[in-house]
Amino acid sequence: MTIPNQLTLLRILLIPIFVVAFYLPFGWHNLLACFVFVLAAITDILDGYLARKLNQTSTLGAFLDPVADKLMIAVALVLLVQQNPAMYLALPAAVIIGREIAVSALREWMATIGARNTVTVSVLGKIKTIAQMVALGFLIFEDSVLGIPVYTIGLVLLYIAAFLTLLSLFQYLYAAWGQLKE
């Protein structure tokens, strides 16, 4: 079990802790939930960096890393929409979760026809993930800081992340279009 894989597993184990923190009946629950979410996001950055730096890439890591990312992002989005069931929040959440399902299905199908390398993670996909993590961190934190409307900034960033999500979906579909037409 490599250090990067341990970090990825830690990120998965942080999900139930994040959920509990999100629902704690204390005034500072959002601060704790945000801390757990940011810790998970940091493990995402670290596991990829260390896997390359220590030459510890693995098939387990290649499988678990995107699963851990998608789980944490989907759980955070579901909790936020459940907390505030407004269309302006549900719409980008649906776009982001829908894209994750579609791309996962596309990758699985491409792997079955031996063309998985056609839909590997792109730079745009990495930027999209960072945008989602920052947006969600702000939305989870929720409170204004020194008069700065953190939640509103998080919402704007979430729409930017949803736009990047759609762009990356189209990028993957374009890359796979030759096989999809057949």
C-alpha positions as CSV (number, residue, x, y, z in Angstrom):
1,M,0.0,0.0,0.0
2,T,1.7,3.1,-1.3
3,I,1.6,6.5,0.4
4,P,-0.5,8.0,-2.4
5,N,-3.0,5.1,-2.1
6,Q,-3.2,5.6,1.6
7,L,-4.0,9.3,1.1
8,T,-6.7,8.4,-1.4
9,L,-8.2,5.9,1.1
10,L,-8.0,8.6,3.8
11,R,-10.0,10.9,1.5
12,I,-12.7,8.2,1.2
13,L,-12.7,7.7,4.9
14,L,-13.1,11.4,5.4
15,I,-16.5,11.4,3.6
16,P,-18.6,10.1,6.6
17,I,-16.7,12.4,8.9
18,F,-17.6,15.3,6.6
19,V,-21.3,14.3,6.6
20,V,-21.3,14.1,10.4
21,A,-19.6,17.5,10.7
22,F,-22.0,19.0,8.2
23,Y,-25.0,18.0,10.4
24,L,-23.5,18.7,13.9
25,P,-25.9,20.8,16.0
26,F,-23.3,23.4,16.8
27,G,-22.9,26.9,15.4
28,W,-19.4,26.1,14.1
29,H,-20.4,22.9,12.3
30,N,-19.8,24.6,8.9
31,L,-16.2,25.5,9.9
32,L,-15.5,21.9,10.9
33,A,-17.2,20.5,7.8
34,C,-15.2,23.0,5.7
35,F,-11.9,21.9,7.4
36,V,-12.7,18.2,6.7
37,F,-13.5,19.0,3.1
38,V,-10.4,21.1,2.6
39,L,-8.3,18.3,4.2
40,A,-9.8,15.9,1.7
41,A,-9.0,18.3,-1.2
42,I,-5.4,18.6,0.0
43,T,-5.1,14.8,0.0
44,D,-6.3,14.8,-3.6
45,I,-3.5,17.2,-4.5
46,L,-0.9,15.3,-2.5
47,D,-1.7,11.8,-3.7
48,G,-1.2,12.7,-7.3
49,Y,1.9,14.7,-6.6
50,L,3.5,12.0,-4.5
51,A,2.6,9.2,-6.9
52,R,4.5,11.0,-9.6
53,K,7.3,12.3,-7.4
54,L,7.9,8.9,-5.7
55,N,7.2,6.9,-8.8
56,Q,4.4,5.1,-7.0
57,T,1.7,5.2,-9.6
58,S,-0.5,2.1,-9.5
59,T,-3.6,0.7,-11.1
60,L,-5.3,0.8,-7.7
61,G,-4.5,4.5,-7.4
62,A,-5.6,5.2,-11.0
63,F,-9.0,3.5,-10.1
64,L,-9.5,4.9,-6.5
65,D,-8.4,8.5,-7.1
66,P,-11.2,9.6,-9.4
67,V,-13.7,7.5,-7.4
68,A,-12.7,9.4,-4.2
69,D,-12.9,12.7,-6.0
70,K,-16.4,12.0,-7.4
71,L,-17.7,10.7,-4.1
72,M,-16.6,13.7,-2.1
73,I,-17.9,16.2,-4.7
74,A,-21.2,14.4,-5.1
75,V,-21.7,14.1,-1.3
76,A,-20.9,17.8,-0.8
77,L,-23.3,18.8,-3.6
78,V,-26.1,16.6,-2.3
79,L,-25.7,18.0,1.3
80,L,-25.6,21.6,0.1
81,V,-28.7,21.1,-2.1
82,Q,-30.5,19.3,0.7
83,Q,-29.6,22.2,3.0
84,N,-30.8,24.8,0.5
85,P,-33.1,23.2,-2.1
86,A,-33.2,26.1,-4.5
87,M,-33.0,25.8,-8.3
88,Y,-30.0,28.1,-8.4
89,L,-28.0,25.5,-6.4
90,A,-29.6,22.4,-7.7
91,L,-29.0,23.2,-11.4
92,P,-25.1,23.3,-11.2
93,A,-25.2,20.4,-8.8
94,A,-27.2,18.3,-11.4
95,V,-24.8,19.4,-14.2
96,I,-21.7,18.4,-12.2
97,I,-23.0,15.1,-10.9
98,G,-24.5,14.2,-14.3
99,R,-21.2,14.9,-16.1
100,E,-19.3,12.7,-13.6
101,I,-21.7,9.8,-14.3
102,A,-21.6,10.4,-18.0
103,V,-17.7,10.6,-18.2
104,S,-17.4,7.5,-15.9
105,A,-19.7,5.6,-18.2
106,L,-17.8,6.8,-21.3
107,R,-14.5,5.8,-19.8
108,E,-15.8,2.3,-18.9
109,W,-17.3,1.8,-22.3
110,M,-14.1,3.0,-24.0
111,A,-12.1,0.6,-21.8
112,T,-14.3,-2.3,-23.0
113,I,-13.5,-1.5,-26.6
114,G,-9.8,-1.1,-25.9
115,A,-9.7,2.7,-26.3
116,R,-9.5,3.9,-22.7
117,N,-6.4,6.1,-23.5
118,T,-8.7,8.2,-25.8
119,V,-10.5,9.6,-22.7
120,T,-7.7,10.0,-20.2
121,V,-7.8,12.9,-17.7
122,S,-7.1,16.2,-19.3
123,V,-5.7,19.5,-18.0
124,L,-9.2,21.0,-18.3
125,G,-10.5,18.1,-16.1
126,K,-8.0,18.9,-13.5
127,I,-8.8,22.6,-13.5
128,K,-12.5,21.7,-13.3
129,T,-11.8,19.6,-10.2
130,I,-9.9,22.5,-8.5
131,A,-12.7,24.9,-9.4
132,Q,-15.3,22.5,-7.9
133,M,-13.3,22.0,-4.7
134,V,-12.7,25.8,-4.1
135,A,-16.4,26.6,-4.9
136,L,-17.6,23.8,-2.6
137,G,-15.3,24.8,0.2
138,F,-16.7,28.4,0.1
139,L,-20.3,27.1,0.0
140,I,-19.7,24.8,2.9
141,F,-18.1,27.5,5.0
142,E,-21.0,29.7,4.2
143,D,-20.4,32.6,6.6
144,S,-19.1,36.0,5.5
145,V,-15.6,36.9,6.5
146,L,-14.7,40.6,7.1
147,G,-17.8,41.5,5.1
148,I,-16.8,39.3,2.2
149,P,-19.8,37.3,1.0
150,V,-18.1,33.8,1.0
151,Y,-21.3,31.9,0.1
152,T,-22.0,34.2,-2.9
153,I,-18.4,33.9,-4.1
154,G,-18.8,30.1,-3.8
155,L,-22.0,30.2,-5.8
156,V,-20.3,32.1,-8.6
157,L,-17.4,29.8,-8.6
158,L,-19.8,26.8,-8.7
159,Y,-21.3,28.1,-11.9
160,I,-17.8,28.6,-13.3
161,A,-17.1,25.0,-12.2
162,A,-20.3,23.8,-13.9
163,F,-19.3,25.6,-17.1
164,L,-15.9,24.0,-17.0
165,T,-17.6,20.7,-16.2
166,L,-19.6,20.9,-19.4
167,L,-16.6,22.0,-21.4
168,S,-14.6,19.0,-20.2
169,L,-17.6,16.7,-21.0
170,F,-17.6,18.0,-24.6
171,Q,-13.8,17.5,-24.7
172,Y,-14.2,13.9,-23.7
173,L,-17.1,13.3,-26.1
174,Y,-15.1,14.9,-28.9
175,A,-12.1,12.7,-28.2
176,A,-14.3,9.6,-28.2
177,W,-16.5,10.7,-31.2
178,G,-14.8,8.3,-33.7
179,Q,-15.7,5.3,-31.6
180,L,-19.1,6.6,-30.6
181,K,-20.1,7.0,-34.3
182,E,-19.5,3.4,-35.1
